[in-house]
Amino acid sequence: MIIRSLAVVLSLCVIVATAYAHGPARGPNGGQMQDLAGGHVELVAHDNEIAVYLFDAENKPMSAQGVVATATVLFQGKQEMVMLQPADGNVMRGRGVFLAQPGLKVVVSLTLPGQRPQLGRYAPLD
């Protein structure tokens, strides 16, 4: 009985450790990073701005030219669509009327040239 209980406790510890290890990664700009569109996409929210950084599968910056992206921002029961425009190098930026605070949720729709749209869900400040 004690061995069975110990086995259950150890199994739960392994499951929790595995889930913790696979949580959202932080990118080089301090934002939440996810696998998306065959590479990695980092989202940073600050004040009323969304910045999306594009990286290839090897984490090298990928040009934002020709990329079409929007961010649907969900905050305090309101939804806002923010158009993201290419900025410097691998960055796309957009501003809205939201305020970046804990609880903010963002759904990014990203279409790379010649590819289908991809969706990524972010909670950048949680």
Buried (B, 14 or more C-beta within 10 A) or exposed (E): EEEEEEEEEEEEEEEEEEEEEEEBEEBEEEBBBBEBBEBBBBBBBEEBBBBBBBBBEEEEBBEBEEBBBBBBBBBEEEEBEBBBBBBEEBBBBBEBEBEBEEEBBBBBBBBBEEEEEBEBBBBBBE
